[in-house]
Amino acid sequence: MQVSYPSWSRDGKYVYFDAYSGDDPALSRVRINDHKLERLVSMKGFRRTGLLGNWFGLAPDDSPLVVRYAGTREIYALDWDAP
């Protein structure tokens, strides 16, 4: 298992991280007091991006933050006022 972007929860009871195991990436966390590993959500099929890879972090309420790739294929309408 490859782990990246470990982040402590605000209360210090968990470490959240991005986990890659084969072809099924997931957001996971480990509880510090008993080392229990919890898989939170699969990221399979979720198009992600980031400057240095698929970034992951935590919001102030410990909800997960990820960067989703929304390329030009997802622009449905565009209004442009030329100068």
N, C-alpha and C positions, 0 to 999 in steps of 0.2 A: 504494500500500500504506500502510495506517495502522498505526503501531506504538505500543504502550503498555506500561507497566510494565517498562522495561528493567532487568535484574538481572545483575550480574557473577557469574561462576562463582567458586568459592573460590580456584582457582589463577590467576585472572585471564586465562585463555586464551580465554574466550568471553563474549559478552553474550547472554543469553536474553531473549526478549520475546514478547509477544502480538501477532500480526500479523493484520490484516484485509485481505483482498483480494477485493472483490466479496462473494459470499455464502458464502465458504469460510474461516472463521476457523481459525487454526492456532497452535500453539506452535512457535517457531523459535529459532534461535541463529545467531550469526555468529562465526566464528573470527577472532581479532584479527590473527594474524600474516599471513594471506593473504586476509582478508575473504571467506572462503567462507561462503555462506549455506546453512544446513541447515534443512529443514522437519522437525520432530520428530514431530508428531502433529496430525491434523485435529481440530478441536473442533466440527465441524458436527454438529448434533443433540444436543450436550451442553448440558444446561440449566444455565447458570451464573448467578451473582448476585454482588453485592458492594455496599457502601455507596455507592461512587462509580463504579460500573460493574463490569465483569467483571474482578475482581482476579486477578493472577497473581504468584507469587513462587517462590523456590527454598528447598528444605529444606537442612540442613547438608551433605547428600551430593550436592547439586546436582540432586536429583530435583524435577520440577515440582510446585507446589502450586496448586490452583485451588479456588474455592468453588463447590460444586454446589448448585443450588436443589433443595431437598426440601420442597415445600410440603405443605399439609394433605392433598393427594390421595394422598400416599405413606404416610399413617398407616394401618396395617392393623389394629392392635389398640391399645387404650388402657385401662389400668386406673387408676381414679381413686378414691382414698379421701377422701370428703368429710369435712371437720372436724366 
